[in-house]
Amino acid sequence: MRILKTIGIVIGMYAAGLLAEVVIAGISPDYEGGVTLLVILGFLGYMSPKVGYRGFDCFFALIPIYGIIYVFRIAYRVAFLPGRDWSERVS
């Protein structure tokens, strides 16, 4: 069940980014893209401290292969936040 929640979180995160992209592209005729990346990094930056990482660790998502692993790692921990076994990061 945790795996399904993880996949759902990742799909939801990317869907929210793509929806923001479509909305911004529809409003602005000279839009060049990039909102999807900001939405994903914003989500990861917000959730990272809650699952034991630092907020700026969200930039690991920009590394080509490790980024995919990192996104799924954060989503996997977010899926199990009520039963967490790690300490919350305090800045």
C-alpha positions in Angstrom: 0.0 0.0 0.0 2.9 2.3 0.8 4.3 1.9 -2.7 0.9 2.8 -4.2 0.8 5.9 -2.1 4.3 6.8 -3.2 3.4 6.5 -6.9 0.3 8.5 -6.3 2.2 11.3 -4.6 4.8 11.4 -7.4 2.1 11.4 -10.1 0.1 14.1 -8.2 3.2 16.2 -7.9 4.0 16.0 -11.6 0.3 16.5 -12.5 0.2 19.7 -10.4 3.3 21.0 -12.1 1.9 20.3 -15.6 -1.4 21.9 -14.7 0.4 25.0 -13.5 2.3 24.9 -16.8 -0.8 24.7 -18.9 -2.5 27.5 -16.9 0.5 29.9 -17.2 1.0 29.0 -20.9 -2.7 29.8 -21.5 -2.5 33.2 -19.8 0.8 34.4 -21.2 1.4 34.3 -25.0 5.2 34.7 -24.6 5.7 32.1 -21.8 8.8 30.0 -22.3 8.3 27.3 -19.6 9.8 26.3 -16.3 6.8 26.4 -13.9 6.6 22.7 -13.6 10.2 22.6 -12.3 9.4 25.3 -9.7 6.3 23.5 -8.5 8.2 20.2 -8.1 11.1 21.9 -6.3 8.7 23.9 -4.1 6.9 20.7 -3.0 10.2 18.9 -2.3 11.6 21.9 -0.5 8.5 22.1 1.7 8.4 18.4 2.4 12.1 17.6 2.8 12.4 18.9 6.4 9.4 17.0 7.4 11.0 13.7 6.3 14.5 14.2 7.7 16.2 16.2 4.9 17.2 19.8 4.7 15.1 22.2 2.6 17.8 22.9 0.1 18.3 19.2 -0.6 15.4 19.6 -3.0 18.0 20.6 -5.6 19.1 17.0 -5.7 16.1 16.5 -7.9 17.9 18.4 -10.7 20.7 15.7 -10.9 19.7 13.5 -13.9 19.5 10.0 -12.6 19.8 10.6 -8.8 16.9 13.1 -9.1 14.4 10.4 -9.9 15.6 8.3 -7.0 15.5 11.3 -4.7 11.9 12.3 -5.7 10.7 8.8 -5.0 12.6 8.6 -1.7 10.9 11.8 -0.5 7.5 10.6 -1.7 8.1 7.2 0.0 8.7 8.9 3.3 5.8 11.3 2.9 3.5 8.4 2.3 4.5 7.0 5.7 4.6 10.3 7.7 2.1 9.1 10.3 4.3 6.1 11.2 7.7 7.7 10.7 10.8 6.2 12.2 13.2 9.1 11.5 13.7 12.4 13.3 12.3 15.6 11.8 14.9 18.1 10.6 15.2 21.2 12.8 16.9 24.2 11.2 
